[in-house]
Amino acid sequence: PTSRRRFLEHCGLVAAAPLAPSMLGRSPGPDGLSLFGAPRATEHVVLVAFAGGVRKKEVLEDAENAPNLNAIGRSGVIAPRVACRNVGHYGAALSIFTGHTEVMGIRDNERGINPTVFEKLRKDHNFVRGDVWLSTSSGAQGRLFAHSDHPDYGAGFAANVLDGDGLFNVEFQNVLESFGKPKADGQKDRATLEKLGEAMRKVGGDGSSMDAEQLRRVSNFVLDELTGSTSRITGPGGGDAKAIRVGANILRTFRPKLVGITLQNHDAAHGSYNGYKEIIRRNDEEIGKLWRMVQEDEALKDKTAIVVLPEFGRDKDLNERNGLDHGDNSKELHEVVLVAAGPDIKAGRTIQEEIRTIDVAPTVHQMLTGKRLDKVEGKTIRALLS
């Protein structure tokens, strides 16, 4: 008979594809040294592309919109002069993950040709798939951040992806309804489990079996996501809030080395300045919860760094709809703010010199491996690292 116990077993078994042993294992560690030869403490990085276009004015000058980001910056680094060239959402956000100035526009749906930091870590440093995750609210384009079409990298070195509604799609909601209470086995329950399997298989994988510990972790994660508060997030900015919450749960449950989180709901600014600010506040609250979770977790708090930045800003002046577009070529559009904190990041510093969004991928790579990221346009932000 079908029960919660059997439900969890089925969840674990169908989840074995995207979360196989090689993906949940731990990769060999790097040399343990920082750029400057000192022991390196960072074992986990959360990289948040605060995407959708966010001006630094609404984050720094109107600090009440983002109290948590400002608090994180005060404990670590605030960089108010971060230059970005591309002002199309997809290419601009992708540049954060590749270290190159990507040329793709707002409506492009092709994978990039430059390998992402996920691929570089996996191929060049033997990180396994369980070490790198991407949680995104950016729809079909967001999934493309997981890997490039570079012939030497590509899908074989991709990040795990939970996109859009992730575990909160229709198939999973049907499962939740079906297994809210134990029921006798029947055709309807078998059909529901098959839908669960289909939903999980969409993530990809090779169908390998799992050991008991991996099964327990996957089962708990699936059940938490199905029954927890994340599944009930709605309203303006709900997609972004889910992506941040899922990223936090991935970090808490699987302890990966790199979690990328990409947002997009700030683009509501086109039609409403007040709506845009509301989403900034909501996402700031969720990032604050994520960072507090890290600080309260003994296994994460002294080993985890966070880096948050938009892909670009927005126009200097409001449009006729009392909103903000992104096309006036102003300083407000091409210069954004970055905040970061963690064990290998300087404490209480404001970086006054200009840096670039394309410098973020090399810096994250440096924090996790102790080595420079080669063959990229961007460079490690030395002023950020202690």
N, C-alpha and C positions, 0 to 999 in steps of 0.2 A: 504493500500500500504506500501511496505517496505521502511523504511527511516532510517537515522542515529538514530533517537530517538527510533524507534522500535528495531533497531539493539542493542542499549544499553540495552533496556529492556530485550531482549532475552539473551544477555550476562549475565545480572544479574541473570535472572531466572535459566539458566543452571549452572551458577557459584554458585548457592545456595547450591549445594551439598558439594563442598570442602570448602565453606566459609559460613557455616551455622551460625545462631545467637550464638550458644554456642562456635563457633570457633572465632568469631569476637568480643565476649564480653570481659570483663576484669575480671581477676581472683582476688580473695581476696588478699590483700597485705600481705607480711610477717611482722615480728616484727619491721622492720625498723632499726635494729641495726647492726653494723658491727661486725667483729670478736672481736674487742677490746672494744665493748660497746658504741662506738660513733655513732651518727646518720648516717645512710647510705643513700647516695644520688643516687646511681646507680639504674635506673629503666629499662634500656635497655642495652643489650650487643650484640656486633657483634663479632662472633668468626670465624676467617678465617683460615682454614687449607690450608696453602700455599703449597699445596701438589703437587706431581710429583717429589719430591726430589730436594731440593735447599740447596746448601752449604752456610754457613754464609760468606765465602770469597766473594761471588758475591753480598752480601747484605751489609756487614760492611766494608770489606777492599776495595772493589771496589764500594764505596758508590754512584758513579754517576749512577749505575744501578738502585738504589732504593732510590732516594732523598726523596720521600714522607714517606717511612717506617722509614728512619733515622730521619726525622723531627718529626714524631709521637713519636718515641722513645725518642728523646731529650725533648719533652714536657711531657713525662711520664717515662716509664721504658724501658731499653734495658737489656736483659738477654742473654749474649753470650755463656753461658755454659748450654745448655739444652740437656740432655741425652735422647737418644732413643735406644731401644733394637731391636725391629723388623725392618727389612729393606725391607719388602714386602709392597707394596703400601697400599693394603686394610687393613690389620691388623694394620699397623703402623698408618694410618689415623684414623681408628676406635678407637684406644687407646686414641686419643685426646678427643673423645666424651664420653668415658666410664670411664676413670680413672683407667683402668686395662691394663696390657701388653697383648694385644691380640695376638694370635698365628697364625691367619689366614695368608695365603700366598697371593701372587700377583694375582693368578687366582681363588681364592675361591669366590663362589657366594652364600654362606649361611649367613644368619643373625647371628650376634653374640649372645652369651648366656648371656652377662652382659648388664644390662639396661643402656641406654644412659642417658646423662644429661637431654635430652628432656623428657624422660619418668619419671625420678626422679622428675623433677619440676612439671610435670602434676599430677602424682599420690600422691606424698608425700607432695606437697604444693598447691594442688588445682589450678594449672595454667590450663587455658582452652586451647583448641587447637589453637585458634587465637593468643596465647601468644608465640608460638614456631614455627619457620619456618626453612626450609633447602633449600638453593639454591645450586645446584651442577652441575658441568660439568663432573662428574665422571661416567656417564653412568649408567648401571644396578647396579654396585657396589655402586655408590653414593646414590641411593635410599635406600640402606640397612642401611645407617647411621641414618635413621629417627626413627627406633625402633629396639628392639632386639626380640629374641624368648624366653626371660625369662618368665616363667609361671605366675609370679606375676605382670608383666608389659606388654610389647608387644604392639600390634597394637592399642589397645584401648587408649593408651597414647602416640601415635606417634606425630611427628612434621608434619606440612603441608610441602609438597615437590613440588618444581618446578625443574625438572631434565633435563639435556641436553639442548635441544633447548626450553624447556618449552612452552611458548605461541607462539613460532616461528616455530612450526612444520607445516607440509604440510596443515593440516586441517585449521589452523588459517590463513595461507597465502591465501588459497582459499577464506576464509571469507573476508579478507582484500580486495582482488581483486573484490569480488562480491559487497562489500558495499562501495567501494571508492566513488561512486555516488549513490544517491537514485534511486531505480529502482522499477518498478511495480512488484507486487507479482507474483510469478510463480513457477512452479515445480522446476526449477533450484535453485531459492532462498531458497525454503523450504528445498531442499536437502543440501544446503550449511549450513543452520542453524542447521540441524540435525548433520552435521559433527562437527560443533562447539560444540554442546552438547556432542557428543561422546568424543571429545578432553578434555573438561572440566571434564567429569565424570571419566576420567582416573585418576584424582587426588584422587578420593574417596570421600565419604560423605554419608549423610543419606537423602538427598533430601528435607531438611527442607526449609520452606519459609523464606524470608528475609524482614525486615522492610525497610522503604524508605531510611534511612540513610545508611544502609548496602548496599542496592542496588546501591546507588549513588557511594559509595566508590569502590565497585567491578566493576561497569560499567566504572568508570573513569580509574581504574587500567588497565582493559582489553584494553580499547581504547588507553591509553598511550603506552602500551606494543606493540600493533599492529601497531600503526602509528609512534611511536617514533624512535629515532636513534638506540635503542637496536636491533631492528629487522634487521638492516642493518650491524651489526658487522660481519666482515669476517676476513680471513687471519690467519696467525700463532697466536696461543693463543686466537682465537676468542671465543672458548667455555668457557674458563676461564673468558674472558672479559664480556661475556653475564651473566655468573653466578654472577659476582660481581655487574654488573649493575642491574640485577633483585633483588639481595639482598638489594641494596640501595633503589630501588623503593618500595620493600615490607616494609622496615623500614619507609620510608617517608609516605607511604599511610596508613598502618595498625597499625603502632606504636607497634609492638610486643615486648615482653620482651627479647626474645633471637632469633637472626638470625644467623644460621650457614651457612657458605659458604665454599664449598669444591672445590678445583681446582685440575687439573691434567696435564695440558698442558706442564708444566716444564719437563715432562719426554721425551720431544723431545731431551733432552741432550744426550741420547744414540747415536744419529746420527749426532748431530751438536752442538758444544759448542757455536758458535755464535748465532744459532737459540734459544738455551736455554736462553742466556742472553737477547735476544730480547723479549722473553716472560716475563722474570722477569721485564723488563722495562715497558712493556705494562700493566702487572698486577699491578705494583707499581703505575702507572698513574691512573688506575681505582680505586685502594684503596684510593689514594689521593683525587679523586673526591668524593668518598663516605664520607670520613672524613670531607671534606670541606662542603658537604651538611649538615652533622650533626652540624657543627659549625655555619652554617647560619640559622638553624632552631631553633627558640626560644623554642619550646617544647622539643627539643632533646639535645641541646648543653651542658647543665649542668647536664644532667641525663644519658648520654650514654657513655659506655666504648667500646673500641675495643681491641681485642687480636689477634695477627697474628703470626703464626709459621708454619714451614714445618713439615711434618711427619718424615723425616730424611734428611740427606745431600746427598752427592754423593762421588764417589771415589776421592782419592787424585790426581791421574794422569790421563791424557787423554788416551783414548783407540786408537786403530789403525784407527778409523774413525774420529779422532779429536773431539770425544765426551766424555761424562762422564757416566760411568755405576754406579751401586750401589751394589758392592759385595766384596770390598777389605778389609772390616773390619777395616778401618782406622778411626782415630779420626774425619777426615773431613766427614765421613759417619755417625758416631754415635753421633755427637755433632752439634746442630743447634742453631740458634738465635731466641729469642722471643722478640717482641715489643708490648707494651701495653700502653694505655692512657685512662684516664677517671676520673670522679669525686672522686672515692675512690681509685685511683691508685696514688702511690707516684710520685711526679713531679721531672724530671731531675735526675733520679738515674740509675746507672748501677749496676745490681745485679751480684756480682762476684762469689758467691757460686753456686755450681751445683744444678740445678733443673731438673725435668724430664717432658717429654711430658704428662705423665699420671697425672701430678699434675694440668693440665689445667682445666679439668672438675670440680674437687673439688673447684678450685678457682673461676670459673664462677658461680658455685652453691652458693658459699659464697657471692659473690657480689650481686646476685639477691635475696637471701633469708636471709642473715645474719646468716646462719646456716652451720655447717659442713656437708659435704657429707659423710655419713657413709657406711660401708661395701664395701669400695673400696681400692685398692692398693695405689693410689695416695693420696697426702695430699695438703691442701691449701698452696699456696705460700705466706707465711706471709710477706716475704720481699718485695712483690709487692704491698701490700695493705697499704694504709695510715691509 
